[in-house]
Amino acid sequence: ELNSICNLKCPFCIQGVRDMGNSYLGYECYQKVIDEAVTLGVKSLKLNYMNEPLIVKDLEKYVIYAKDKGILNVYMSTNGILLSERRSQSLIDCGITKLFISIDACSAETYLEQRKSTKYDRIVKNILKFLEIRNEQGLEYPLVRVNFLRTQVNKHEEKDFIKLWENKADMIIIQEMNEVIDTASDYFI
């Protein structure tokens, strides 16, 4: 991970139940990791796991470095809040191959309950703008995947989520939730 922080504190995520600190990998360390990975034959790189990568202001240079070193597939997951029009264009330009956006809802109300954020409409707008920019350029990549983490809170919107994103996103993924270790959750099915 390039950083250890997230701009959301979702109750079903480690970020929502523990302080994960505020650290960054740093570009020089990243370069060393990529250089070593390439010698081992690595061809795919996910830039995050339990964080928000768009918080990294110069994320695009990390993507470019990996791509220039021969890593074919450089991708990441995001909550989409920081996916502005300008950032969308810069991500497309830098050569990122896939963007996975976790949205988990079909309404602002469910998104608020699921992710404790009022940014649902903004995220939908950001995703649609990203797709519009990519498509206007006649590009197939980056592929866009929307994620729906099925929980007790949102399971009633699963079919509507699929209908909303079919013929828009390249992939629609319905995920099963894993329980956060040592944390009781009403979200788990």
N, C-alpha and C positions, 0 to 999 in steps of 0.2 A: 504494500500500500504506500502511496506517495504521501499520505497524511493520515492522521489518526482521528480526525474530527468529522462531524456531520452537522448540518444545519437543521436537522430534525431530531426529535427524541421520541421515536415511535415506541410505544409500550411493549411491543413484541420483539424488539431488537436490543442487542447488548448496549448500543449507544443510548437507549432510553432508560436502562436500569443501572448502568455503571459509568463512572467517569473514565473515559478512555484516554484522557490527557490531551495535549495539544502539541503534537510533534509532526515533523516533516522528514521525509527520507533524505532530501537534498539531492541536487542534480549530480554532483560529483559521485556520490555513492550510487545513485541510480545508473550512471554511466558504467561504473565498475560491474554492477550486477548484470546489466545488459551485455556488456562485453564478454563476461564469463558465460552467460546463458547461451550466447551465439556460438561459442566454441563447443558447447555441449549439444548443439543442434536444435535449440529452441526455435520454434516458428510461430508460436502463439503466446500472447501476453494479455492478461487481464489486469488492468491498472488499479483495481480495488477489490475489497471484500466487504468490510463493515464500516465504510466511510463514505463521504461525498467527495468524489474527485474534482468536481468543478470548483471547489473552494481553492484549489491550486491555481493561482493566477496565470502561471506560464505552463500549464498542462500541455499545451500544444507542442512545446519544444521537446517534451518527454516522448510524445507520440512520434514526432519527426525523427528523433534520435534512434528509437527502436526500429522504425521503418527503414531508415538509412542503413542500419546494421544488418538488415535482411530478415527481420521478423515480419512475417506476412500478415498476421492477424493481430491487430492491436485494438482492444475493445475495453469497454467499461460499463458499469451500472451506475445510474444516477437517479435521484428523485425528480429531476427535471426543473426544479425551482429556479436554478441559475442558468438555465438554457435559453438565454436571450437570443434575439435575432443575430446580433453581432457574434455571440459565442457560437451559435449554430454554424455560421459561415466559416469561422476560424477552425472549428472542428472538422468540417467537411474539407477545407483547404489543407489541413495538416495530414490527412490521409487515414484518420481513424476508420476502422473497417466495420465496427458494429457499436451501436448504442442501445443499451438495455435500460428502459425507463420503468421504474416501479411506481405504479399509480393506484392499483388495488381498489378502485371504486368507479362508480358511474354517476356519482352525485357529490356535490360539495358537502352535504350532510354526512354521508358515509365516510368520505375522505377525512373529514374533521374527526369523526369518531375513531377511525382506523389509524390515522397518522398524526392526529393532534395538530393539524395545520389547516389554515384557511386558504391555502394556495391552489386548490383544485382547479379552478377555472384558468388560472395563470399557467399551470402545468399543461393542461389540455391545449391551450393556445400555443404554448412553446413547442409542443410535440408537432402540432399541425404545421406550424411555421417552419420547423426544421425539415419536415417532409416536403413542404412546398419549395423551399430553397433547393434542396437536393434534386427534386423532380424537375424544376425549371432548368436546372443545369444538365438534364438528361443523364444523370448519374444513377447507377444501380447501388453503389456503396456511398456512404455507410448504410448498412442495413439497420432498420429500427425495429426493436422488439419492445412491446409493452408487456409488463408483468402484472399479474393479479395474484397476490398472495391470499389464498382463501383462508378466512378465519370465521369465527362465530359472528363477527361484526358485519362482514360484507358478503357472505355466501349467497345471500338473496339477490345480489346484483351480478353474479357471474355470467349468466346468459346475456344480460344487457351489455356487459362489458365486451363480450365477444362481438355482439352486433355493432356496438359503437366503433370498434377498431378494425373489423374486417373490411377489406378493400381500402384501408388506409395504411396501417402498419404492415411491415413485412412479416412479422411473426407476432403471435399472441400466445403467451405462456400463462398457464394456470399452475401455480405452485402450491405445494403442501407446506404448511408451517412447521418448523422445528421449534420445540420448546427452548426457551432460554434457560441455561443451566442454573439451578438453584433459585428459580424465580417462578412463582405461581402466576398463571395467566388465564384470564377468562377468554382470551382470544383463540386459544388452542382448540381444535376440533378433535 
